[in-house]
Amino acid sequence: MSAVAPLETAESISDIAFAFMGSKALFAALHVGLFSALSEKTLTAEQLARATELEVDRVTTLLTALTVLGLVRRDGSGFANSSAAEAYLVKGRKYDFGDYLRFQIDKQMYPFLTQLNEAITGTLKPDQVSSYAEWFSDPEQARLYSKSQHAGSLGPGRGLAKMVDLSNARTLLDVGGGTGAFSISLCKAYGDLKSTILDFPNVAVVGREFIAEAELSERISYQPGNALEDTWPQKTDVVLMSYLFSGVPGDEIAGLVRKAKETLTPGGRFVVHDFMVDENREGPKLAALWQLQHTAFNPKARSITSSYVRDLMEAAGFENIEVGEMIPGMTMLVHATKPA
């Protein structure tokens, strides 16, 4: 039985076709600090215009769109944040990931979608095809992406610490670990764990700032480099790859699995976290859309399933393979052990 309801009306198709307008409404509101201005208060359009230093008609139009989307609600004669907006889109909140949306998604990922047609048909010009290595050779792009990604990864990092028991591990290799959000969460959860992050040099510059802020500089270090080209540290008790498979050419994934096996100590743990769709390819929606987005700038990206990752681990000789949902409706976790 299909997990996705069929589209039976033109209205349903229109909702999908115009979803980009809703996305831009959210990004625009974050850009002007609208949700933060409304935090724990109700304001009229005129009051909000003064608070954000914007023209009142434009604020009214934006508020109307946000209300229709359910991000803002009417409260008497004014407007207030929805509970979700208050929790996740107000600057400084514990679970705030507004910067992740405002910078990485709006400023970097969203523009790539304008070249999706050419990516699908294989007609992208050579200078439009990119990789994270090329992209992050620009320090500003690396900083923008990395700082926003950090905000979106701390929560999943805490979740991973609860889902996989690393109490016997002493060393972690975080391949493509970015600014260290997962390493920070895991090292906080396991006091004897030390991590080495393998990522691009410009990413390491940003990551060291977050690691110092977390007071973990003595336990988390960087080996700047490209995971597909450079030598990995030997040996380690845990190899973690989060969002790595979706960011590399599909024909490189099997090699990464084999390399993890070679790097691990006997009995070591291999952990993969990424966007994965169901085997029947009927969902989940967010994972499928994220995979498509990656194709817009990396046409060789592969749409993967948890079964595909499990099969690669089995072929490489891993055992005790477990599969579970990480971020509901978006990412999966597949982890296994190297035979002792």
N, C-alpha and C positions, 0 to 999 in steps of 0.2 A: 504494500500500500504506500502510495507516495506521501512523503513528509511535507511536501510543498503544495499548497492549494493552487488550483489552476486559475489563470487570469481569465475571468469570464466577461469583463466589461471594459469598454474603452476608457472608463475612468481609472481602472486599475493600471492600465498601460500608461496613461497620462501621469499618474502618480510616480511611476518609475522614471519616465522620461524627464520629468521636471524636478527630480530629487536633487539635482545639482543646485537648484535655486535654494532649497532648504539648507544645504550644506553651506552655501555662501552666506546665508542669513546668520547661521551659527558663527561662522568665522568672523563676519563683520561685527557681530555683537561682542565677541571676545576682543577684537582689535580695539574697540572704543571703550572697553571696560564696563560694558553695560551690566553684566551679571554682578560684578563687584559693587557697582553703584547701587544696585537694588538689594544687596545683601541685608537680610533681616529687617527690611523696611518696605513700605508701599509708597510709591511715588507716582504722581501724575506725569503725563508726557512732558508738560512744561517744566516740572521740577527735575525730571531726568535729563532734559535738554540742557538745563543749567549745570547739572552735576557733571555731565560729559562734555560740556562746551560744544554742543552740536545744535544745528537748526531744528526747530521743533517739528516741522512737517516731516523731515527725514527720520527723526526719532519715532514719530507716530507710525510711519510706514513700517519701520523695522520692528517696532513693538507688536504691531498687528500680525506681521508674519511669524514672529516668535510665539505669539499667543496661539495662532493656528497650529503651529508645530508642537505645542505643549511644553515649550521651554519656559514660557512666562505665562502667568494666569492673571485674569482680571480680579481685582479686589476692590469692590466699591467703585469709586471713581478713578482709581489708580491701577498700577500694575505691580506684581510681585514675582519673585523667582518661583519656579516650580521646585519641589523638594529635590529633584535630581540636579537641577541647575545650581541650587544652593550648596549641595554636597560636593559636586564635581567641577563646577565652572567658576567658582568664586576664588579669586587670588588668595593664596595662603592657606586654604582649607587643607586638612590632612590628606584628602584624596583628590585634590585638585589636579586635573590633567589638561587644563585649558591651554597651557603653553605647548603641550604635545599637539593639540589640534591646531592652534594658531600658527605655530611655526612649521613643524614638520609636515603636517597634512596640507595646510593651506598654502604655505609658501614654497614647499618643495615637491610633495607627492602630487598634489592636485594639478599643477601645470603639466606634469608628464602625461596626464590623461589626454591632452590635446593631440598627442601623437600615437594614440592607441590604434587607430585605423591602420596606419602605416606599419606598426609593430606586428599586428595580426597578419597583414598581407605580405610581410617581409620586404617592404619597400622603404624602410627607414634609411635615411642617408647615414653614411658611416659616422659622422660627427653627432648624430642623434642617439646612436646606440651607446649605452654607458655601462659602467660597472661601478661598484662601490669604491674600488681602488682608484679609478679615475676621478670619480665624484669627490672623494675625500682627499684628493691631492690639493684641493682648494681649502685652505685653513678655515675660511669663513663658512663654507658649506658644511664642513666637518663639525664645526662648533655649533652651528644652528641645528643640524640634525641630532647631534649627540646630546645636547642639553635638553631638547624636547623629548627625545627617546627615553632619557633617564627618568623623567617624570612618569612615563607610561610603563616602565618596567619594574619599579620598586614593588608595587603591589603583587604582580606575578612572581617576583623573586621571593617574597614572603610566603606565597602559596606553595612554591616549589619546596621550600624548606620543610613544610609540613607534610608534603606528599611523598618525598623520598628521604629515607633514613640515611644520613651521612655521618652518623655518630662515630663510626669506625674509621672514617677517612681523615687523612692529615693533609693531603695536597689536592688541589683542584686546578685543572687547566680549563679556563673559560675561553673557548675559541670563538672569535668574533664577539667578544664580551662587551664591546662598546665602552661606555663610561663606568662600567662596573656595578650596575644596579643589582644584578643577580649575585655577583660575588659579595657585595656588601651585605645583602640580605642573608646569604648563606653563612658568611663569616660571623655575623651577629647571632645567628641561630646555633652555630657550632663553634665553641670557643677555641678548639684545637685546630681548626681548619685554616690553611693558608692558600691563597689563590694567585695564580699567574694568568694575566689576561693577554691574549694574543690578538692584537687589532692594529689598525693603521696608525702611523705616528701622529697625525693630527688629531685623531680621536684620543690617543693616550694623553695628549696635553690637557684636554678637557677633563678626561676621566680622573687624572691625578688630583684635580681640584675637588671633585666630589668625594674621593677616597680620603683626602686629608680632612675634609669637613666632617666625615663620618669617623675620624680618628682611627683609621685602619691602615695607615700608610706602612706600618711595620708588618702587616699580614697580607696585603694585596699589592702586587707589583705588576709592571707591564713588560712584555716583550714585544716592542713595536714591530709590525710586519704584516705580511699577507698570508693568510691561512692556506691559500691554494699554492703558494710558491715557496714560502720560507720554512726553515727547519723548526719543528715543534720541540718544546722542552721535553726531556725524558727523565725519569718515568713519573707517572702521576696516578693517584688513587681514583680520581674522578675526572672525566672529560665531559664538559657541558657545551652544547651547541644550541643556543636560543636564537631563533629567527635567522639562522645561518642558511639552512637549506633553501628557503624562499628567496634568498638574495644572491645565489650563485647559479651559474648555468647548470641545467639539470644533469648533464653528463658528468659533472664533477661530484655529485652527491655520493655515489657508491665509493669513490676513492676516499672521501672524508670519513666514511664509516670504517673502512679498512685501516685508515691511518689512526683512528681512535683506538682500534683494537691493538695496534702495534705499540701505542704510547702508554696504554694502561698497565698497571701492575697486575699480577694474577689476582683474581677476585675483585678487580676494580669495577667501578660503575660508569656506564655510558648513558648520558641523559640528553635527549633531544626534545626541544620545545619549539613548536612552529605552527603556522597556519596549515591545517589539514582538513580536507573535505571528506565526506562520507564515501565509502566504497561505491555506493550507487549513484554518486554525484548529484544528489538531490538536496544537498545542504552540507553544513550550515551556510546561510547566506553571507555572513560577514567574512568567513574564511574564504569563500569562493571569490568575493569581490576583492579581497586583499591580494589573492593570488593573481587575479586579472590585472590589478594595478601594477604589480611588479613586472608583468609582461610589457607594460608600456615603455619601460626604459631598458629592460633586459629581456629581449625576445626569446632567449634561450632558457628562461626560467621554466620550471616544471610545476604543474599542479599535482601536489602529492596527497596521499592518504596515509593514515596510520598503518594500514596493512602493508603499504609499499615500504615504509620505514621498518616495520617489523621483519619483512622478508629480507631486506638488506642486512639487518642485524643477524638474522639466522644464517644467511649465506656467509657472513664474515666469521661465524663461529661463536656468537654471543649466546648466552642462555638466560633463563629466568626473565624473559621479556614480559614487561607489563605495559599496558596502555590505559590512559585515563584522560579525562577532560581537564584542561587547565583553566583557560578563560572561557566561561560558558558561551557556546555558540560561536567561538572564534578560533581557539587554539587547543592543541592536544599535546600530551606528554607521553613519550615512549622511552622507557629506560630498561636497561639490561645489565648483566654482569659478564665480565670476562672469566672464563673457566679458571679455577684455581689449580 
